[in-house]
Amino acid sequence: MFLGVCAAAALHHWMNAVSLMVAAVAVGALISNAGLSTNVSGPGLRFASKTVLRFGIVLLGLRLSFGDVAGLGVATLLVIVTTVAVTFFAVQFIGRKVGVTPGLSVLVASGFSICGNSAIASVQGVVQADDEDVAAAIGLVTLCGTLAILVVPSLGAALGLSDVELGVWAGASVQDTAQVIAVASAAGPAVLAVATAVKLTRVVLLAPIVAGIAVWRRRSQVDACAGERSPAVLPAFVVGFLVMMAIRSTRLVPDNLMDLTQAVQRYALAAGAVGLGSSVRVAALRRLGAKPLVLGVVAWAVVGGVSLLCIRLIG
């Protein structure tokens, strides 16, 4: 796991356009598909993909206060909530029509509507999706989010979006946090400030989404065996994320401690991404066929189109 993070950091440093999270997923995929995973490294990679990644998500809460959310204004908050809600339910509906598994549909819906690989990891534990579905969802988020780095800034300029509008669009439509930062950085500091606030506010919606999925699963298990454990309504790491937000809202955390926790959070998420990437099996993805790719492209179009329409109508 440690060597995988080091390799991802080196790849990110060598190719700055490739975010650390994307590099980490790629390194993890290389480990599994090149036969580099061993009986010793396997448990560590699984630990990273669950425990370490969730620890990073908890620390992510320190990057946003409740005041930051309120400061975006009602119109921007409506854009974010509408985009997440419409994308989450529309992608699952489209997934059923396309013919992909319900597990893959909800993972893709979560990844595209909220926060990419982090959302996939969060929802995976609640819906108990299999490794092939997780690998496919990660691949689709990585592919579309990487393409967004190239497409969104130039398309925003062609559409005549202002810095604020482009920042809101990037923050509301691009999948992973690192990808949002890459997109917005290419457009300038004004866009970056807005996009980061919008994206982190979007991450907050992970809590109600995960809770909603958990409630739905609990109800669907009413006829299950009495000894079967139902999923928690709100997983511990999501509670931790909200607690970290509350701590940040007090403004009592020193700047030097904030810098340290952000560095830890960054590499914890990278370690988790290496673990997630190690679940990617090329042979298994080939067996999935073209349907997941169709769902990913449509999901990308939905989140981009809905967020842009909301900006025009509400923003």
C-alpha positions as a Markdown table, in Angstrom:
| # | Residue | x | y | z |
|---|---|---|---|---|
| 1 | Met | 0.0 | 0.0 | 0.0 |
| 2 | Phe | 2.8 | 2.4 | 1.0 |
| 3 | Leu | 4.8 | 1.7 | -2.1 |
| 4 | Gly | 1.6 | 2.1 | -4.2 |
| 5 | Val | 1.0 | 5.6 | -2.8 |
| 6 | Cys | 4.7 | 6.5 | -3.5 |
| 7 | Ala | 4.4 | 5.3 | -7.1 |
| 8 | Ala | 1.1 | 7.3 | -7.5 |
| 9 | Ala | 2.7 | 10.4 | -6.1 |
| 10 | Ala | 5.7 | 10.0 | -8.4 |
| 11 | Leu | 3.4 | 9.5 | -11.4 |
| 12 | His | 1.4 | 12.6 | -10.4 |
| 13 | His | 4.6 | 14.6 | -10.0 |
| 14 | Trp | 5.9 | 13.4 | -13.4 |
| 15 | Met | 2.5 | 14.0 | -15.2 |
| 16 | Asn | 0.9 | 16.9 | -13.3 |
| 17 | Ala | -2.2 | 16.8 | -15.4 |
| 18 | Val | -3.0 | 13.4 | -13.9 |
| 19 | Ser | -4.5 | 13.9 | -10.4 |
| 20 | Leu | -3.1 | 11.9 | -7.4 |
| 21 | Met | -6.4 | 10.0 | -7.1 |
| 22 | Val | -6.5 | 9.0 | -10.7 |
| 23 | Ala | -2.8 | 8.0 | -10.5 |
| 24 | Ala | -3.5 | 6.0 | -7.4 |
| 25 | Val | -6.3 | 4.1 | -9.1 |
| 26 | Ala | -4.1 | 3.4 | -12.1 |
| 27 | Val | -1.3 | 2.1 | -9.8 |
| 28 | Gly | -3.7 | -0.2 | -8.0 |
| 29 | Ala | -5.1 | -1.6 | -11.3 |
| 30 | Leu | -1.5 | -2.2 | -12.4 |
| 31 | Ile | -0.8 | -4.1 | -9.2 |
| 32 | Ser | -3.7 | -6.4 | -9.7 |
| 33 | Asn | -3.5 | -7.0 | -13.4 |
| 34 | Ala | 0.3 | -7.4 | -13.6 |
| 35 | Gly | 0.3 | -10.1 | -11.0 |
| 36 | Leu | 2.1 | -7.9 | -8.4 |
| 37 | Ser | -0.4 | -8.5 | -5.6 |
| 38 | Thr | 0.7 | -11.2 | -3.1 |
| 39 | Asn | -0.8 | -13.0 | -0.1 |
| 40 | Val | 1.0 | -10.4 | 2.0 |
| 41 | Ser | -0.1 | -7.2 | 0.1 |
| 42 | Gly | -3.7 | -8.4 | -0.6 |
| 43 | Pro | -5.1 | -7.8 | 2.9 |
| 44 | Gly | -3.3 | -4.5 | 3.1 |
| 45 | Leu | -4.9 | -3.3 | -0.2 |
| 46 | Arg | -8.4 | -4.4 | 1.1 |
| 47 | Phe | -7.8 | -2.5 | 4.3 |
| 48 | Ala | -6.8 | 0.6 | 2.4 |
| 49 | Ser | -9.8 | 0.4 | 0.1 |
| 50 | Lys | -12.2 | 0.4 | 3.1 |
| 51 | Thr | -10.8 | 1.7 | 6.4 |
| 52 | Val | -8.0 | 4.0 | 5.2 |
| 53 | Leu | -10.3 | 5.5 | 2.5 |
| 54 | Arg | -13.1 | 6.1 | 5.0 |
| 55 | Phe | -10.6 | 7.8 | 7.4 |
| 56 | Gly | -9.7 | 10.1 | 4.5 |
| 57 | Ile | -13.3 | 10.9 | 3.9 |
| 58 | Val | -13.8 | 11.8 | 7.6 |
| 59 | Leu | -10.8 | 14.2 | 7.4 |
| 60 | Leu | -12.3 | 15.7 | 4.2 |
| 61 | Gly | -15.0 | 17.3 | 6.4 |
| 62 | Leu | -12.3 | 19.6 | 7.9 |
| 63 | Arg | -12.1 | 21.4 | 4.5 |
| 64 | Leu | -15.6 | 22.8 | 4.8 |
| 65 | Ser | -17.6 | 24.6 | 7.4 |
| 66 | Phe | -21.4 | 25.0 | 7.6 |
| 67 | Gly | -20.7 | 28.8 | 7.1 |
| 68 | Asp | -19.0 | 28.0 | 3.8 |
| 69 | Val | -22.1 | 26.1 | 2.7 |
| 70 | Ala | -24.4 | 28.9 | 3.7 |
| 71 | Gly | -22.2 | 31.5 | 2.0 |
| 72 | Leu | -22.8 | 30.0 | -1.4 |
| 73 | Gly | -26.3 | 31.4 | -1.5 |
| 74 | Val | -29.7 | 29.9 | -2.0 |
| 75 | Ala | -29.5 | 29.8 | -5.8 |
| 76 | Thr | -26.2 | 27.9 | -5.9 |
| 77 | Leu | -27.4 | 25.5 | -3.2 |
| 78 | Leu | -30.5 | 24.8 | -5.3 |
| 79 | Val | -28.3 | 24.1 | -8.3 |
| 80 | Ile | -26.2 | 21.6 | -6.3 |
| 81 | Val | -29.1 | 19.8 | -4.6 |
| 82 | Thr | -31.1 | 19.6 | -7.9 |
| 83 | Thr | -28.1 | 18.3 | -9.9 |
| 84 | Val | -27.3 | 15.6 | -7.3 |
| 85 | Ala | -31.0 | 14.5 | -6.9 |
| 86 | Val | -31.8 | 14.4 | -10.6 |
| 87 | Thr | -28.6 | 12.7 | -11.5 |
| 88 | Phe | -28.8 | 10.1 | -8.7 |
| 89 | Phe | -32.3 | 8.9 | -9.6 |
| 90 | Ala | -32.1 | 9.4 | -13.4 |
| 91 | Val | -28.9 | 7.4 | -13.8 |
| 92 | Gln | -30.4 | 4.5 | -11.8 |
| 93 | Phe | -33.5 | 4.6 | -14.1 |
| 94 | Ile | -31.3 | 4.7 | -17.2 |
| 95 | Gly | -29.3 | 1.8 | -15.8 |
| 96 | Arg | -32.4 | -0.4 | -15.5 |
| 97 | Lys | -33.3 | 0.5 | -19.1 |
| 98 | Val | -29.8 | -0.2 | -20.4 |
| 99 | Gly | -29.8 | -3.5 | -18.6 |
| 100 | Val | -26.9 | -3.2 | -16.1 |
| 101 | Thr | -27.1 | -4.7 | -12.6 |
| 102 | Pro | -28.8 | -2.7 | -9.9 |
| 103 | Gly | -25.6 | -2.6 | -7.9 |
| 104 | Leu | -23.6 | -1.1 | -10.7 |
| 105 | Ser | -26.4 | 1.4 | -11.4 |
| 106 | Val | -26.4 | 2.8 | -7.8 |
| 107 | Leu | -22.6 | 2.9 | -7.7 |
| 108 | Val | -22.4 | 4.9 | -11.0 |
| 109 | Ala | -25.3 | 7.1 | -9.9 |
| 110 | Ser | -23.5 | 7.9 | -6.6 |
| 111 | Gly | -20.1 | 8.4 | -8.2 |
| 112 | Phe | -21.4 | 10.8 | -10.9 |
| 113 | Ser | -23.9 | 12.7 | -8.8 |
| 114 | Ile | -21.7 | 13.2 | -5.6 |
| 115 | Cys | -18.0 | 12.7 | -5.4 |
| 116 | Gly | -16.6 | 10.1 | -7.7 |
| 117 | Asn | -14.5 | 7.2 | -6.2 |
| 118 | Ser | -15.1 | 8.4 | -2.6 |
| 119 | Ala | -18.9 | 8.1 | -3.1 |
| 120 | Ile | -18.5 | 4.7 | -4.8 |
| 121 | Ala | -16.4 | 3.5 | -1.8 |
| 122 | Ser | -19.0 | 4.8 | 0.6 |
| 123 | Val | -22.0 | 3.3 | -1.1 |
| 124 | Gln | -20.3 | 0.0 | -1.8 |
| 125 | Gly | -20.3 | -1.0 | 1.9 |
| 126 | Val | -24.0 | -0.2 | 2.1 |
| 127 | Val | -25.3 | -2.0 | -1.0 |
| 128 | Gln | -22.7 | -4.8 | -0.8 |
| 129 | Ala | -21.9 | -4.5 | -4.5 |
| 130 | Asp | -19.5 | -7.1 | -6.0 |
| 131 | Asp | -15.9 | -6.3 | -7.1 |
| 132 | Glu | -16.7 | -6.3 | -10.8 |
| 133 | Asp | -19.4 | -3.6 | -10.3 |
| 134 | Val | -17.1 | -1.5 | -8.2 |
| 135 | Ala | -14.3 | -1.8 | -10.7 |
| 136 | Ala | -16.6 | -0.8 | -13.6 |
| 137 | Ala | -17.9 | 2.2 | -11.7 |
| 138 | Ile | -14.4 | 3.3 | -10.7 |
| 139 | Gly | -13.3 | 3.0 | -14.3 |
| 140 | Leu | -16.2 | 5.0 | -15.6 |
| 141 | Val | -15.7 | 7.8 | -13.1 |
| 142 | Thr | -12.0 | 7.9 | -13.8 |
| 143 | Leu | -12.5 | 8.0 | -17.6 |
| 144 | Cys | -15.2 | 10.7 | -17.7 |
| 145 | Gly | -13.6 | 12.8 | -15.0 |
| 146 | Thr | -10.3 | 12.8 | -16.8 |
| 147 | Leu | -12.0 | 13.7 | -20.0 |
| 148 | Ala | -13.7 | 16.6 | -18.2 |
| 149 | Ile | -10.3 | 18.1 | -17.4 |
| 150 | Leu | -9.8 | 18.6 | -21.1 |
| 151 | Val | -13.4 | 19.4 | -22.1 |
| 152 | Val | -15.0 | 21.6 | -19.4 |
| 153 | Pro | -12.7 | 24.7 | -19.5 |
| 154 | Ser | -12.9 | 25.1 | -23.2 |
| 155 | Leu | -16.6 | 24.3 | -23.4 |
| 156 | Gly | -17.3 | 26.8 | -20.6 |
| 157 | Ala | -15.5 | 29.5 | -22.6 |
| 158 | Ala | -17.4 | 28.5 | -25.8 |
| 159 | Leu | -20.7 | 28.8 | -23.9 |
| 160 | Gly | -19.7 | 32.2 | -22.6 |
| 161 | Leu | -19.9 | 31.3 | -18.9 |
| 162 | Ser | -18.6 | 33.8 | -16.4 |
| 163 | Asp | -15.9 | 32.8 | -13.8 |
| 164 | Val | -18.6 | 32.2 | -11.2 |
| 165 | Glu | -20.8 | 30.2 | -13.5 |
| 166 | Leu | -17.9 | 28.1 | -14.7 |
| 167 | Gly | -16.8 | 27.5 | -11.1 |
| 168 | Val | -20.3 | 26.3 | -10.2 |
| 169 | Trp | -20.6 | 24.1 | -13.3 |
| 170 | Ala | -17.2 | 22.5 | -12.6 |
| 171 | Gly | -18.0 | 22.0 | -8.9 |
| 172 | Ala | -21.5 | 20.6 | -9.6 |
| 173 | Ser | -20.8 | 18.3 | -12.6 |
| 174 | Val | -17.2 | 16.9 | -12.4 |
| 175 | Gln | -16.9 | 13.7 | -10.5 |
| 176 | Asp | -13.9 | 13.5 | -8.2 |
| 177 | Thr | -12.7 | 16.4 | -6.0 |
| 178 | Ala | -9.2 | 16.2 | -7.5 |
| 179 | Gln | -10.6 | 16.3 | -11.0 |
| 180 | Val | -12.7 | 19.4 | -10.1 |
| 181 | Ile | -9.6 | 21.1 | -8.8 |
| 182 | Ala | -7.7 | 20.2 | -12.0 |
| 183 | Val | -10.5 | 21.6 | -14.2 |
| 184 | Ala | -10.9 | 24.8 | -12.2 |
| 185 | Ser | -7.1 | 25.4 | -11.9 |
| 186 | Ala | -6.9 | 25.5 | -15.7 |
| 187 | Ala | -9.5 | 28.3 | -15.8 |
| 188 | Gly | -7.9 | 30.5 | -13.1 |
| 189 | Pro | -8.0 | 31.2 | -9.3 |
| 190 | Ala | -11.5 | 32.9 | -9.4 |
| 191 | Val | -13.0 | 29.8 | -10.9 |
| 192 | Leu | -11.0 | 27.5 | -8.5 |
| 193 | Ala | -12.3 | 29.2 | -5.4 |
| 194 | Val | -16.0 | 28.8 | -6.5 |
| 195 | Ala | -15.6 | 25.3 | -7.8 |
| 196 | Thr | -13.9 | 24.0 | -4.6 |
| 197 | Ala | -16.6 | 25.4 | -2.4 |
| 198 | Val | -19.4 | 24.0 | -4.6 |
| 199 | Lys | -17.7 | 20.6 | -4.9 |
| 200 | Leu | -17.1 | 20.2 | -1.1 |
| 201 | Thr | -20.7 | 21.3 | -0.5 |
| 202 | Arg | -21.8 | 18.6 | -2.9 |
| 203 | Val | -19.8 | 16.1 | -0.9 |
| 204 | Val | -21.9 | 16.9 | 2.1 |
| 205 | Leu | -24.9 | 15.3 | 0.3 |
| 206 | Leu | -23.1 | 12.0 | 0.6 |
| 207 | Ala | -24.5 | 11.7 | 4.1 |
| 208 | Pro | -28.2 | 11.8 | 3.2 |
| 209 | Ile | -27.6 | 9.7 | 0.1 |
| 210 | Val | -25.9 | 6.9 | 2.1 |
| 211 | Ala | -28.5 | 7.2 | 4.8 |
| 212 | Gly | -31.3 | 6.9 | 2.3 |
| 213 | Ile | -29.8 | 3.9 | 0.6 |
| 214 | Ala | -29.3 | 2.3 | 4.1 |
| 215 | Val | -32.9 | 2.9 | 5.0 |
| 216 | Trp | -34.1 | 1.4 | 1.7 |
| 217 | Arg | -31.9 | -1.7 | 2.3 |
| 218 | Arg | -33.2 | -2.1 | 5.8 |
| 219 | Arg | -36.8 | -2.0 | 4.6 |
| 220 | Ser | -35.9 | -4.5 | 1.8 |
| 221 | Gln | -34.6 | -6.9 | 4.3 |
| 222 | Val | -37.7 | -7.2 | 6.4 |
| 223 | Asp | -38.2 | -10.8 | 5.3 |
| 224 | Ala | -34.5 | -11.7 | 5.6 |
| 225 | Cys | -33.2 | -14.1 | 8.2 |
| 226 | Ala | -33.6 | -12.8 | 11.7 |
| 227 | Gly | -29.8 | -13.1 | 12.4 |
| 228 | Glu | -28.8 | -11.1 | 9.4 |
| 229 | Arg | -27.3 | -7.7 | 10.3 |
| 230 | Ser | -29.0 | -4.7 | 8.7 |
| 231 | Pro | -26.9 | -1.8 | 7.5 |
| 232 | Ala | -26.6 | 1.3 | 9.7 |
| 233 | Val | -28.8 | 4.2 | 8.8 |
| 234 | Leu | -25.8 | 6.5 | 8.9 |
| 235 | Pro | -22.4 | 4.8 | 8.7 |
| 236 | Ala | -19.8 | 5.9 | 11.3 |
| 237 | Phe | -17.5 | 7.5 | 8.7 |
| 238 | Val | -20.3 | 9.8 | 7.5 |
| 239 | Val | -21.0 | 10.8 | 11.0 |
| 240 | Gly | -17.3 | 11.5 | 11.4 |
| 241 | Phe | -17.4 | 13.7 | 8.3 |
| 242 | Leu | -20.2 | 15.8 | 9.7 |
| 243 | Val | -18.4 | 16.1 | 13.1 |
| 244 | Met | -15.3 | 17.3 | 11.3 |
| 245 | Met | -17.4 | 19.9 | 9.5 |
| 246 | Ala | -18.8 | 21.1 | 12.9 |
| 247 | Ile | -15.2 | 21.3 | 14.2 |
| 248 | Arg | -14.1 | 23.4 | 11.2 |
| 249 | Ser | -17.2 | 25.6 | 11.8 |
| 250 | Thr | -15.9 | 26.6 | 15.2 |
| 251 | Arg | -12.8 | 28.2 | 13.5 |
| 252 | Leu | -10.7 | 27.0 | 16.5 |
| 253 | Val | -8.5 | 24.7 | 14.4 |
| 254 | Pro | -5.0 | 26.3 | 14.0 |
| 255 | Asp | -3.8 | 26.8 | 10.4 |
| 256 | Asn | -0.7 | 24.6 | 10.8 |
| 257 | Leu | -2.9 | 21.8 | 12.1 |
| 258 | Met | -5.3 | 22.3 | 9.1 |
| 259 | Asp | -2.3 | 22.0 | 6.7 |
| 260 | Leu | -1.2 | 18.8 | 8.4 |
| 261 | Thr | -4.7 | 17.2 | 8.4 |
| 262 | Gln | -5.2 | 18.1 | 4.7 |
| 263 | Ala | -1.9 | 16.4 | 3.8 |
| 264 | Val | -2.9 | 13.3 | 5.8 |
| 265 | Gln | -6.4 | 13.4 | 4.2 |
| 266 | Arg | -4.9 | 13.6 | 0.7 |
| 267 | Tyr | -2.6 | 10.6 | 1.1 |
| 268 | Ala | -5.2 | 8.6 | 3.0 |
| 269 | Leu | -7.6 | 9.0 | 0.0 |
| 270 | Ala | -4.7 | 8.1 | -2.3 |
| 271 | Ala | -4.0 | 4.9 | -0.3 |
| 272 | Gly | -7.7 | 4.1 | -0.5 |
| 273 | Ala | -7.7 | 4.7 | -4.2 |
| 274 | Val | -4.8 | 2.3 | -4.7 |
| 275 | Gly | -6.8 | -0.3 | -2.8 |
| 276 | Leu | -9.9 | 0.4 | -4.9 |
| 277 | Gly | -7.8 | 0.3 | -8.1 |
| 278 | Ser | -6.5 | -3.1 | -7.1 |
| 279 | Ser | -10.1 | -4.5 | -7.4 |
| 280 | Val | -10.1 | -3.6 | -11.1 |
| 281 | Arg | -9.7 | -6.7 | -13.2 |
| 282 | Val | -9.4 | -6.1 | -17.0 |
| 283 | Ala | -10.7 | -9.5 | -17.8 |
| 284 | Ala | -13.7 | -9.0 | -15.7 |
| 285 | Leu | -14.4 | -5.6 | -17.3 |
| 286 | Arg | -14.3 | -7.2 | -20.7 |
| 287 | Arg | -17.0 | -9.6 | -19.7 |
| 288 | Leu | -19.3 | -6.7 | -18.7 |
| 289 | Gly | -19.6 | -5.6 | -22.3 |
| 290 | Ala | -20.6 | -2.2 | -23.7 |
| 291 | Lys | -23.6 | -1.5 | -21.4 |
| 292 | Pro | -21.6 | 0.0 | -18.5 |
| 293 | Leu | -19.7 | 2.3 | -20.9 |
| 294 | Val | -23.1 | 3.5 | -22.4 |
| 295 | Leu | -24.3 | 4.1 | -18.8 |
| 296 | Gly | -21.2 | 6.0 | -17.9 |
| 297 | Val | -21.4 | 8.3 | -21.0 |
| 298 | Val | -25.1 | 9.0 | -20.4 |
| 299 | Ala | -24.5 | 9.6 | -16.7 |
| 300 | Trp | -21.7 | 12.2 | -17.6 |
| 301 | Ala | -24.1 | 13.9 | -20.1 |
| 302 | Val | -26.9 | 13.9 | -17.5 |
| 303 | Val | -24.8 | 15.5 | -14.7 |
| 304 | Gly | -23.3 | 18.0 | -17.0 |
| 305 | Gly | -26.5 | 18.9 | -18.7 |
| 306 | Val | -28.7 | 19.1 | -15.6 |
| 307 | Ser | -26.1 | 21.3 | -13.8 |
| 308 | Leu | -25.7 | 23.7 | -16.7 |
| 309 | Leu | -29.5 | 24.0 | -17.2 |
| 310 | Cys | -29.9 | 24.7 | -13.5 |
| 311 | Ile | -27.2 | 27.4 | -13.7 |
| 312 | Arg | -29.1 | 29.0 | -16.6 |
| 313 | Leu | -32.5 | 28.8 | -14.9 |
| 314 | Ile | -31.6 | 29.3 | -11.2 |
| 315 | Gly | -28.1 | 30.7 | -10.9 |
